[in-house]
Amino acid sequence: MGLIPLKNIQTELHITERTFQRLFEFHVGVSPKLFSRICQFHSAFQHVNLGPNTRLTDIAYQTGYSDQSHFIRTFQEFTNYSPSGYLKMAREFQHPKG
């Protein structure tokens, strides 16, 4: 999956956790934890878009979520849609009725 634990980066830089958080937020604009969540969600979102018929459970586990419900809650948090609601809307957008 290509994820590097943030603790490893902090250790490699020989800085405290708090210093790492401050530097990260200053240079990136969000906390390291939020950035990690965004990256994880982005990966899952790409899977949803590239394989709309793929089981959500498979996408959840492939992208590091502990279970399907955790993935669905995160999806709703970032998009205000459930994955199935998002896919329905996307299909309607691609093939409008009328």
C-alpha positions as CSV (number, residue, x, y, z in Angstrom):
1,M,0.0,0.0,0.0
2,G,3.0,2.3,0.3
3,L,2.1,3.8,3.7
4,I,4.9,4.8,6.0
5,P,4.1,5.1,9.6
6,L,4.4,8.7,10.7
7,K,6.3,7.5,13.8
8,N,9.1,6.2,11.5
9,I,9.4,9.6,9.8
10,Q,9.6,11.4,13.2
11,T,12.3,8.9,14.4
12,E,14.3,9.2,11.2
13,L,14.3,13.0,11.6
14,H,15.3,12.8,15.3
15,I,12.6,15.1,16.5
16,T,9.9,14.9,19.1
17,E,6.3,14.0,18.1
18,R,5.1,17.5,18.9
19,T,7.9,19.1,16.9
20,F,7.0,16.8,14.0
21,Q,3.3,17.8,14.2
22,R,4.1,21.5,14.3
23,L,6.5,21.3,11.4
24,F,4.1,19.2,9.4
25,E,1.1,21.4,10.0
26,F,3.2,24.5,9.2
27,H,4.4,23.1,5.8
28,V,1.5,21.0,4.8
29,G,-1.4,22.8,6.4
30,V,-3.1,19.9,8.2
31,S,-2.0,17.6,11.0
32,P,-0.1,14.4,10.1
33,K,-3.0,12.2,11.2
34,L,-5.5,14.1,9.0
35,F,-3.1,14.0,6.1
36,S,-2.8,10.2,6.6
37,R,-6.6,9.8,6.7
38,I,-7.0,11.9,3.5
39,C,-4.4,9.8,1.7
40,Q,-6.1,6.6,2.8
41,F,-9.5,7.8,1.8
42,H,-8.1,9.0,-1.6
43,S,-6.8,5.6,-2.3
44,A,-10.2,4.0,-1.4
45,F,-12.1,6.6,-3.4
46,Q,-10.0,5.8,-6.5
47,H,-10.8,2.1,-6.0
48,V,-14.5,2.9,-5.9
49,N,-14.3,4.9,-9.1
50,L,-12.1,2.4,-11.0
51,G,-14.1,-0.6,-9.9
52,P,-17.7,0.4,-9.1
53,N,-18.7,-3.3,-9.0
54,T,-16.0,-4.2,-6.5
55,R,-17.2,-5.2,-3.1
56,L,-16.9,-2.5,-0.5
57,T,-15.4,-5.0,2.0
58,D,-12.6,-5.7,-0.5
59,I,-11.9,-2.0,-1.0
60,A,-12.0,-1.4,2.8
61,Y,-9.4,-4.1,3.5
62,Q,-7.2,-3.3,0.4
63,T,-6.9,0.3,1.6
64,G,-6.2,-0.4,5.2
65,Y,-9.6,0.1,6.9
66,S,-10.4,-2.2,9.8
67,D,-13.8,-3.1,8.3
68,Q,-16.4,-2.1,5.8
69,S,-18.4,0.0,8.3
70,H,-15.3,2.1,9.2
71,F,-14.8,2.7,5.5
72,I,-18.4,3.7,4.9
73,R,-18.3,6.1,7.9
74,T,-15.1,7.7,6.5
75,F,-16.6,7.9,3.0
76,Q,-19.6,9.7,4.3
77,E,-17.5,12.0,6.4
78,F,-15.5,13.1,3.4
79,T,-18.2,13.2,0.7
80,N,-21.6,13.4,2.6
81,Y,-22.6,10.3,0.6
82,S,-22.5,6.6,1.3
83,P,-20.5,4.7,-1.3
84,S,-23.6,3.3,-2.8
85,G,-25.3,6.7,-2.9
86,Y,-22.2,8.2,-4.5
87,L,-22.1,5.5,-7.2
88,K,-25.8,5.9,-7.9
89,M,-25.3,9.7,-8.3
90,A,-22.2,9.1,-10.5
91,R,-24.2,6.7,-12.8
92,E,-27.0,9.2,-13.1
93,F,-24.5,12.0,-13.9
94,Q,-22.9,9.9,-16.6
95,H,-26.2,8.7,-18.1
96,P,-28.8,11.4,-17.4
97,K,-32.4,10.5,-17.9
98,G,-34.3,12.5,-20.4
